[in-house]
Amino acid sequence: MLYLISYDVVDDTNRTKLAKKLLNYGQRVQYSVFECQLTNEKLAQMKKDIIEYIDIEKDSLRVYKLCHKCCKKIESIGIKKGYESENGPIIV
């Protein structure tokens, strides 16, 4: 399943560490937005790996599950074209 992960993290150090962790799960499509192709197990692991970088009093992290039908409606304008799996790009 494709997930869109977006975040707003106040602390520079935590924000940098969070972004580096998210690179293990997907690809950055904007500064604070990642697209990740994840199984339920990988999603759970990702959440465990990144929670330490989120201050729930100051920060925000959102996870959007994108269904196959929704993925077909993604429009990209500019240099970032979207998630590329190991089998090549997903055409949207």
N, C-alpha and C positions, 0 to 999 in steps of 0.2 A: 504494500500500500504506500502511496506517496503522501508524505507529510510536509507541511510548510511550518517551519519553526521561526518565530520572530521574537525578539527580545529587546528590552530597554534596561540596561544595567548601568547604574550610576558609577560604581567604582571601576576605574580604568584597568586595574590589575585583574579583577574578577571578569570583566568584559573580555579581555584578551584571552584569559584561560578558558572561558566558556566557548569562545569562537574556535580556539584550537581543538577543544574536545569535540565540538560539533563537526569539525572537518573529518573526524573518524567515522561519522555516520552519514554524511551527505556532502553536498557542495553549496558553497556560498553563492547566492544569486544577487544579493545586495549586502551592504555593510552589516546589517543586523538581521538578515533573513537567509535561511537555509532551506533547501529542498532535500529531503531524505527519503530514500526508498527503504522502508523498514518492515520487518515482520513484527508481530506482537511482542515476541521475545526481545528483539533488538530495541524496540521502542521502550520497553520496561528498563532495559539495561542503560539506554541513553539517559533516561530520566534519573536513574541512580547516579550516573556519572556526572551529571551537570548540576544537580540540586545544591551542591556545596558552593556554587558560584552565584547563587541567587539569594539576595536578601529580601525576604518576603515583605519586609516593612518598607522597602525603597524601590525594589526592582519589579519587573514584569517579564514573564515569558509566556508565550502563547503557542499552542500546538494545534494546527488545523489538519484534520484528516481529509484528504481529497479523494473522492471516489473516482472511478474510471470515467464516468460521464463528466464530472467536473474537470478532470484533467484535460479532456478534449476541448474545453472552453477557455483554457489558459491562453492569454494573449501576451506576447513578449515583444517589446519594442526597444531596440538598442542593442548593446553588445552582449548582454547576458541572455542566452537562449533557453535556459532551463536545465533540468536534471538530465544527466547523461549516465545511463547505467553501464555496467561492464559490457553489455551487448550492443552498445551504441546509444545514440540519443533517443529520447522519447519524443516523438513528433506530436506537437499540440497545435 
